[in-house]
Amino acid sequence: FNSLPQALMPYAEVGIAPDNFVDTDRAVQIVLGLQRLSVVPLLTEVVSVQQAVEGDEPAIVVSPDGWTDTSITLPVSSEDQTLTL
């Protein structure tokens, strides 16, 4: 990560699928990467993907199979091997 969004400081929810160890590992790696960029300890709470999407708090959502929720526009996306910023 080159920068840490201010919206993530100091608290963020982490939305992952239930009973999914691989997504848990992905979430840990993401949070560790963000924490390395901040001197302020990040406080995280693991919630369901739905809770993270519907909540009012900043959130990191782990969705390795793609994103289909059209109500949220992702800052970075890809389609047919084309990266859109």
C-alpha positions in Angstrom: 0.0 0.0 0.0 1.3 3.4 -0.9 -1.0 5.4 1.3 -3.6 4.9 4.1 -7.1 6.3 3.6 -7.9 8.6 6.5 -11.4 7.0 6.6 -9.8 3.9 8.0 -8.4 5.6 11.0 -8.6 4.4 13.7 -11.6 2.0 13.4 -12.8 -0.2 10.5 -15.0 -3.2 10.1 -13.7 -6.1 8.2 -16.4 -8.0 6.2 -15.7 -11.6 5.4 -17.8 -14.7 4.6 -18.6 -16.9 7.6 -16.5 -20.0 8.2 -14.0 -19.1 5.5 -10.4 -19.4 6.6 -8.9 -18.3 3.3 -10.9 -15.0 3.5 -9.8 -14.6 7.1 -6.2 -14.9 6.0 -6.7 -12.4 3.2 -8.3 -9.9 5.7 -5.4 -10.3 8.1 -2.9 -9.6 5.3 -4.8 -6.5 4.2 -5.1 -5.1 7.8 -1.4 -5.9 8.4 -0.4 -4.0 5.3 -2.5 -1.0 6.3 -1.2 -1.1 9.9 2.3 -0.9 8.7 1.5 2.5 7.2 0.1 4.0 10.3 1.6 4.9 13.7 -2.0 4.9 15.1 -3.1 1.4 16.1 -6.0 0.3 13.8 -9.0 -1.2 15.6 -10.9 -3.7 13.6 -14.0 -5.7 14.1 -14.9 -8.7 12.0 -18.4 -8.7 10.7 -20.3 -10.3 7.8 -20.0 -8.9 4.3 -23.6 -7.7 4.5 -23.0 -5.9 7.8 -20.0 -4.2 6.4 -21.8 -3.1 3.3 -24.9 -1.8 5.2 -23.0 -0.3 8.1 -22.1 3.3 8.7 -18.5 2.6 9.7 -15.5 2.5 7.3 -15.1 -1.1 6.1 -12.8 -3.5 4.3 -14.8 -6.1 2.4 -13.0 -9.3 1.3 -14.7 -10.5 -1.8 -12.3 -12.7 -3.8 -14.9 -14.0 -6.2 -15.8 -10.6 -7.6 -18.2 -7.8 -6.6 -21.8 -7.8 -7.8 -23.4 -5.2 -5.5 -24.1 -2.3 -7.9 -25.1 0.0 -5.0 -21.3 0.4 -4.2 -18.9 1.6 -6.9 -15.4 0.3 -6.2 -12.5 2.6 -6.5 -10.6 0.0 -8.5 -12.1 -2.7 -10.7 -11.2 -5.0 -13.5 -13.1 -6.5 -16.4 -11.7 -8.6 -19.3 -8.1 -8.0 -18.0 -8.6 -4.2 -18.1 -8.0 -2.3 -14.8 -10.3 0.7 -14.2 -9.4 3.3 -11.7 
